[in-house]
Amino acid sequence: MKISVITVCKNSESTIERTIESVLMQTYKSTEYIIVDGKSTDKTLPIINKYRDKISSVISEKDSGIWQAINKGIAIATGDIIICLNANDVFYKSNVIEKVEAEFTSSDADLIYGDLIILDPKTGKTNYKKTSYVDRLFLYNNSLPHPSTACRIDLFKRYGFFNEKFRIAGDYDWFLRVILEKKIKIHYLNIPFSIFSLGGISTNKKYEKILKAEVKLITSQYFTLLERILYKNLMLKIMRILHLENILKSRAKLNLI
């Protein structure tokens, strides 16, 4: 089974090398590596060229954003499985692709997802994101961790590529399309796939309004009005309960209760 890894980048001179090395260190060798660069003006391309003989394809041209860039990579990929690892991220261990391939080989999964380690590069602190159970309620309020997913390439041929009209939430739209609408088979692999570094467009507060508007549009397409009302109210109740629990724990530590 051949695995295609796609990295998209633009002006990523400070992070692209460790991403490339993370891919090249993988123990599974039947791997195709594609880098799609958005016409960088810094040292990104010279760094990529250091490894050019180990990279299957490099595209460097202007694009409309991350989803058009990833779509370009998918369009030329020749592997059976697609994994996207962007320029700020790295695989957690050198055997991640090996474990992903073994899970696809031994199962009928269309898509496999695992855990994600979120790194704050400013503080060095990490947060372990575990998503072992996915249902409609989860997907109303969350997306699968894109840097920790792998899927069969024929999903894009059958159900379409990422919608490029979305600036940030194109992966959320695609996950809802294939999971809720097309009912693909998804499997959870109980390992961390990758380390995701904060700082990209999806975690930048400057783009928070755009993200919220895109999520609102997407949920209106895949969830009924009744579902949206019920799930929103349910999540508000859950958040209140969790907030109350945190207050009680804080007071208990201070011996106030």
C-alpha positions as CSV (number, residue, x, y, z in Angstrom):
1,M,0.0,0.0,0.0
2,K,1.4,3.4,-1.0
3,I,1.0,6.4,1.3
4,S,0.9,10.0,-0.1
5,V,1.9,12.7,2.4
6,I,1.1,16.2,1.4
7,T,2.7,19.3,3.0
8,V,1.4,22.8,2.1
9,C,3.4,25.8,3.1
10,K,4.1,29.5,2.4
11,N,6.9,31.5,3.9
12,S,7.6,28.7,6.4
13,E,11.4,29.0,6.7
14,S,11.3,28.6,10.4
15,T,9.4,25.3,10.5
16,I,9.5,23.6,7.1
17,E,12.7,21.7,7.7
18,R,11.6,19.9,10.8
19,T,8.3,19.0,9.0
20,I,10.3,17.5,6.0
21,E,12.6,15.6,8.3
22,S,9.7,14.2,10.3
23,V,8.3,12.7,7.0
24,L,11.6,11.4,5.8
25,M,12.3,9.7,9.1
26,Q,9.2,7.5,8.8
27,T,10.0,3.8,9.0
28,Y,7.3,2.9,6.3
29,K,9.1,3.3,3.0
30,S,6.4,3.0,0.4
31,T,5.7,6.7,0.8
32,E,5.2,9.5,-1.7
33,Y,6.0,13.0,-0.5
34,I,4.4,16.0,-2.1
35,I,5.1,19.6,-1.1
36,V,2.8,22.4,-2.3
37,D,4.3,25.9,-1.7
38,G,2.3,29.1,-2.2
39,K,5.1,30.9,-3.9
40,S,7.2,31.7,-0.8
41,T,9.4,34.8,-0.8
42,D,11.6,33.8,2.1
43,K,14.1,30.8,2.4
44,T,11.4,28.1,2.3
45,L,12.2,27.0,-1.2
46,P,16.0,26.8,-0.7
47,I,15.3,24.6,2.4
48,I,13.0,22.4,0.4
49,N,15.6,22.1,-2.4
50,K,18.1,20.7,0.1
51,Y,15.9,17.6,0.2
52,R,14.7,17.7,-3.4
53,D,16.1,14.2,-4.3
54,K,14.0,12.7,-1.5
55,I,10.7,14.5,-2.3
56,S,8.5,13.1,-5.0
57,S,6.9,16.4,-6.2
58,V,7.2,20.1,-5.5
59,I,4.7,22.6,-6.7
60,S,5.5,26.3,-6.1
61,E,2.9,28.7,-7.4
62,K,0.3,31.2,-6.1
63,D,-2.9,29.7,-4.7
64,S,-6.1,31.0,-3.1
65,G,-5.4,29.4,0.3
66,I,-4.7,26.2,2.1
67,W,-7.6,24.2,0.6
68,Q,-6.6,24.9,-3.0
69,A,-3.0,24.0,-2.1
70,I,-4.0,20.7,-0.6
71,N,-6.3,20.0,-3.5
72,K,-3.4,20.5,-5.9
73,G,-1.4,17.9,-3.9
74,I,-4.3,15.4,-3.9
75,A,-4.8,15.9,-7.7
76,I,-1.2,14.6,-8.4
77,A,-1.0,12.0,-5.6
78,T,-0.6,8.4,-6.7
79,G,-0.9,6.8,-3.3
80,D,-3.7,4.7,-1.9
81,I,-3.9,6.8,1.3
82,I,-3.6,10.5,1.8
83,I,-2.1,12.1,4.9
84,C,-1.8,15.9,5.2
85,L,1.0,17.3,7.4
86,N,1.3,21.0,7.2
87,A,4.5,23.1,7.5
88,N,4.1,23.9,11.2
89,D,3.5,20.3,12.2
90,V,5.5,17.0,12.7
91,F,4.7,13.4,13.0
92,Y,4.7,12.3,16.7
93,K,7.0,9.3,16.1
94,S,8.8,7.7,13.2
95,N,6.4,4.7,13.0
96,V,3.2,6.7,12.7
97,I,2.7,5.9,8.9
98,E,3.6,2.3,9.6
99,K,0.8,2.0,12.2
100,V,-1.7,3.8,9.9
101,E,-0.9,1.5,7.0
102,A,-1.3,-1.6,9.2
103,E,-4.8,-0.4,10.4
104,F,-6.0,0.2,6.8
105,T,-4.7,-3.2,5.7
106,S,-6.4,-5.0,8.5
107,S,-9.7,-3.1,8.3
108,D,-12.4,-1.8,6.0
109,A,-11.9,1.8,7.1
110,D,-12.3,4.6,4.7
111,L,-10.8,7.1,7.1
112,I,-8.6,6.6,10.2
113,Y,-8.1,9.3,12.8
114,G,-5.9,9.4,15.9
115,D,-5.0,11.7,18.7
116,L,-3.3,15.1,18.4
117,I,-0.8,16.9,20.6
118,I,-1.2,20.7,20.5
119,L,1.9,22.7,21.1
120,D,2.1,26.3,22.0
121,P,5.5,27.3,20.6
122,K,5.6,30.5,22.7
123,T,5.4,28.6,26.0
124,G,6.4,25.1,25.1
125,K,3.3,23.7,26.8
126,T,1.4,20.9,25.2
127,N,-2.2,19.7,25.3
128,Y,-3.2,16.2,24.4
129,K,-6.4,16.1,22.3
130,K,-8.1,12.7,22.4
131,T,-11.2,12.0,20.2
132,S,-12.1,8.4,20.7
133,Y,-15.8,8.7,20.0
134,V,-17.5,10.5,17.1
135,D,-21.2,11.1,16.7
136,R,-23.5,13.8,15.4
137,L,-23.4,15.8,18.6
138,F,-19.6,15.7,18.6
139,L,-19.4,16.8,14.9
140,Y,-21.9,19.7,15.5
141,N,-19.4,21.2,17.9
142,N,-16.1,19.8,16.8
143,S,-14.1,18.7,13.7
144,L,-11.9,15.7,13.5
145,P,-8.2,16.7,14.1
146,H,-7.2,17.3,10.5
147,P,-3.4,16.8,11.1
148,S,-4.2,13.4,12.7
149,T,-6.3,11.9,10.0
150,A,-5.6,9.6,7.0
151,C,-8.1,8.6,4.3
152,R,-8.3,6.5,1.1
153,I,-7.7,8.7,-1.9
154,D,-10.8,7.4,-3.7
155,L,-13.0,9.4,-1.2
156,F,-11.9,12.5,-3.0
157,K,-12.7,11.0,-6.4
158,R,-16.2,9.8,-5.2
159,Y,-17.3,12.7,-3.0
160,G,-15.3,15.7,-4.1
161,F,-12.2,17.6,-2.9
162,F,-12.1,20.3,-0.2
163,N,-14.4,23.3,-0.9
164,E,-12.1,26.1,-1.8
165,K,-14.6,28.8,-1.0
166,F,-13.9,28.3,2.7
167,R,-10.8,30.1,4.0
168,I,-10.4,28.1,7.2
169,A,-13.1,25.5,7.8
170,G,-12.8,23.5,4.5
171,D,-11.8,20.3,6.4
172,Y,-14.8,20.6,8.7
173,D,-17.1,20.8,5.7
174,W,-15.4,17.8,4.0
175,F,-15.6,15.7,7.2
176,L,-19.3,16.4,7.6
177,R,-19.9,15.6,3.9
178,V,-18.2,12.2,3.9
179,I,-19.1,11.1,7.5
180,L,-22.7,12.4,7.9
181,E,-23.9,12.5,4.3
182,K,-22.0,9.7,2.6
183,K,-21.7,7.5,5.7
184,I,-18.1,6.4,5.2
185,K,-16.5,4.0,7.6
186,I,-14.2,5.6,10.1
187,H,-11.9,4.0,12.6
188,Y,-10.1,5.4,15.7
189,L,-6.4,4.5,16.1
190,N,-5.4,5.0,19.7
191,I,-2.1,6.8,19.1
192,P,-1.0,10.4,18.6
193,F,-0.5,11.0,14.9
194,S,1.2,14.4,15.0
195,I,2.2,17.5,17.0
196,F,0.2,20.5,15.8
197,S,1.8,23.9,16.5
198,L,-0.5,26.8,17.3
199,G,-0.1,30.0,15.3
200,G,-1.7,29.2,11.9
201,I,-4.8,30.8,10.5
202,S,-7.2,28.3,12.2
203,T,-6.0,29.3,15.7
204,N,-5.4,33.0,15.0
205,K,-7.9,35.2,16.8
206,K,-7.7,37.8,14.0
207,Y,-9.7,35.3,11.8
208,E,-12.1,34.2,14.6
209,K,-15.1,35.9,13.0
210,I,-14.4,34.3,9.6
211,L,-14.1,30.9,11.2
212,K,-17.4,31.3,13.1
213,A,-19.2,32.5,10.0
214,E,-17.9,29.5,8.0
215,V,-18.9,27.0,10.8
216,K,-22.4,28.5,11.0
217,L,-22.9,28.1,7.2
218,I,-21.5,24.6,7.3
219,T,-23.6,23.4,10.2
220,S,-26.7,24.8,8.5
221,Q,-26.1,22.6,5.5
222,Y,-25.6,19.3,7.5
223,F,-27.9,19.7,10.5
224,T,-31.6,20.4,10.7
225,L,-32.8,23.6,12.5
226,L,-34.2,21.4,15.3
227,E,-30.8,19.7,15.7
228,R,-29.0,23.0,15.8
229,I,-31.3,24.3,18.5
230,L,-31.1,21.1,20.6
231,Y,-27.4,20.7,20.3
232,K,-26.7,24.3,21.1
233,N,-28.8,24.2,24.2
234,L,-27.3,20.9,25.3
235,M,-23.8,22.2,24.9
236,L,-24.6,25.3,26.9
237,K,-25.9,23.1,29.7
238,I,-22.7,20.9,29.5
239,M,-20.5,24.0,29.6
240,R,-22.3,25.4,32.6
241,I,-21.9,22.1,34.4
242,L,-18.2,22.0,33.6
243,H,-17.8,25.6,34.7
244,L,-19.5,24.8,38.0
245,E,-17.3,21.8,38.5
246,N,-14.1,23.9,37.9
247,I,-15.3,26.5,40.4
248,L,-16.0,23.8,43.0
249,K,-12.6,22.3,42.4
250,S,-10.9,25.6,42.8
251,R,-12.7,26.4,46.0
252,A,-11.9,22.9,47.4
253,K,-8.2,23.6,46.8
254,L,-8.5,26.8,48.7
255,N,-10.4,25.1,51.5
256,L,-13.4,27.3,50.8
257,I,-15.9,24.4,50.9
